[in-house]
Amino acid sequence: MTESETETSTMTGKVGILVPSGMLGAGFPPDTVTRGIALGADVIAVDGGSTDSGPHYLGTGTGKTPAQAVRRDLEILLTAAATAGIPLIIGSCGTSGTDAGVDWVARIVDDVLDDAGLDLTVARIYSDQQAAQLVGELAAGRIRPLTPPRPLEPGDLQRCTNIVGVMGHEPIVCAVQAGADVVLAGRATDTAVSAAVALMRGMPAGPTWHASKIVECGGQCTTDPLKGGVLATIDATGFTIEPLALDVRCTPRSVAAHMLYETADPFRMREPAGTLVVSGATYTALDERRVRVEGSIFEGAQQRTIKLEGAAISGYQTMSFTGIRDPQILKDIDTWAATLTDVLATRVSTVLGLQTGDYDTDLRLYGYNAILGDLDPNPASPREVGVMLLINAATQQLATAVAKVANPLMLHLPTPEMTHLPSFAFATSPAETERGATFEFVLNHAVDVDDPCDMFRIAVTRSTHA
């Protein structure tokens, strides 16, 4: 927290953070929100996005959650926040936190406010970044790779369809201090969404960041993640976690275990403002449902940084899927897969005049080793296998052409020792499904910043629907 934030913070004895679920649109029981408010929540915070589902959503600037599901959650949360007079903060709007995602959620919020007759001030925080600006930062040596390191050239930035900066708590604090009742943030760290109000009100950084990490996924730190969210209450010496469903518990194990989730080091976690250190933290059961955590510290960063995420088109994809039940094939499925790859390459070269470098083949054997592949130490002999063939090429037409060459092989290819043609079962007709453009993550880098708010733009509007 900056000195200016400390000076303007409203000091309180404790701050309650209500997190209803791990992601906006995932759903939660309405009564758990009501209970969280009654227990003393000072802010409702929920993440609206993720990179878990791959680069498509950042590349296209679209959301993975249905608008109906987002609206259902917002109807409950906006009404609860307005009734209690506390802020509602949503981060990484529209899955990837692009400007388009923020505006998409903002339109849903406006519709809900209009229908409910609620007057609330809404802040939109935009996190899109311009490649041209970042090229200058790269030339100045202010951008560096995160682990695992990957070289970055100006052309990599320029070919991204979307680039976002991952904000910390500071822009969210600015929006709340500007009078926002609802904050719709672009790409943000999962923890910043929950930490902002507590830090603004003077809560200690160590317990605040640790509590925000534990509650980032709502009920995942409880004994039943599907039954609603949690309330974290932060004070001067630590924090207490309590589930909002009455038949669910938090235990020292369930709470401590969440530090293993999406972290390279379970004892240290980097934020734009510094590093959370929990190696000395203690987890104590207060009763059967609540856990007390103390001993967390936060080491401020000498150099503030903002993570960059960018996605670019890597090609176009066509998919085929067939099912194999033939026991002769299944007893030596590795040989069959290798035969398919070799025969397909030969036929594509003969028929289409293409070499393997002109397209990419990804063969996955579901029911055998599709998840781990060669890393599987002892794949079991399967009873049946679903064969997914993904063809990636520079154009959709080319990818589909290769998949069509593979069609008879996916239907009747024998192993070399077989003297007859087996028959398999395509899952769809036509067998080839064109998936359109595919994307890859290009950026996993951090840029040095002098002010953690400079890369983000805040727009505040007052809704008048009553």
C-alpha positions, 0 to 999 in steps of 0.5 A: 500500500502506498503512503497516500493510500495509508493517509486516506484509509479509514482505519477500522478494527476489522474488515470482512470480505465475502467471496460468494464463489470462485468465479462470477457466473458459477452460481451459489446459494443466495442464502449464503450471501445473506448470511455473509452480510449478517456476519459483518461483510464490508465488501463483496469480492468475486473473480470474473475470469481465468486463464485456466481454459486456455488462450482462446478467450483472451485472443478473441476477447470473449467470455466462457460463461453464459450471460444468463449465468453472469446475470443471475449472480449479479442480480443477487450480488448487486441487490445485496451490496446495495442493501448493505451499503458495501462495495461489490468488486469484480475482477478479470471481467469477461474471463480474460479481463479485456476492455471488451469483457469489462464492457460486456459485464457492464452492460449486464450490470446496467440491465440488472440495475435498471430492472431492479431500480437501483442507483449505484455508481459503477467504475470500469477499470480497463486493462488493455495494452497497446503493442506499440507502447510495449515495444518501446518498453521492451527496447528500454529494457523494462520488460523481462520474462517470467518463469519459464523464460521465453525470448520476446521480440517486437513482432511477438507483441505486434501479432497479439490480438489482445494484450492485458496488464494484470493489475494489483489492488491499487487501481481498485482502491482508486476506483473505490475512493472515487466513489464507486459502489461497483467496481468492474475491473479488467485483468487483475490478480485473483487476490487483488479483488479481495485485498483492495478494500482491506488494504484501503482501510489500513489492515496489515498487508500480510494477513490481508494478502494471505486471506485474499489468497485463501478465499480467491476460489470461494468455497474451495478452502472448505470441506464442500466447495459446491455449497457456497462461499466464505467470509474472511475477517481480517484484523490487526494480527491475522484473519479468521475464515468461516464458510457461509453454508451452515453444513460446511466446515473450514479446517486447518488442513482445508485452509492451509492447502489452498496455498498449494493451489496455482502457486510455484512455491506454497510459502511465497506468492508474488503480487505487483506490490510485493511478495506474500510469505507464509512460511511462519503462518499458523492455522488454528481451529477455533471450533468445528467450522472456523479457522484462525490464521496468524503469522503471515508477512508481506515483503514490499517490492523495491520495483513494482511490476505488472504482468503482461498476458497476450494471445495470438493466432497460431493457426486454424484447427480441424478435429476428428474423433473416433472410438475404438473397441477392437481388442486386437487394436487395443492390445497394442494401441501404441503401435496403432497410433504410430502407424496412423501418424506414419501412414497419414504423413505419407498420404498427405505428402502424396495427395496434397504435396505437403510435408509435416512442417506444413501442418501439425498433428496432435493425436490423443488417445482418451481412455489410455494416455491422453492426459499424461501422454508419454509421462504416464508411468504405466498406462492401463490396457484399455477396454475402449479408446476415444481417438481425437485427431487435431490438425492445425495448419495456416488456413482452415481449408488446409487443416480440413484437407489433411483431416479428410485424408485421415478419414479412412484411416480413422475408420479402418486402419489396421496394425501391421500384424493384422490381415483384415480391416477393422471398423471404428466409430466416428462420433459425428457426421461429418467426421471433420469439425472445423474449430476455426482460429486457434490461439497461443499464449505469447506473453508471460512477462512482467514490465517495470512500472513507476506507478501501479495505476499508470497502465490502467484507465478508470471510468466512473458513471452514476446509474439513475434507474430509480 
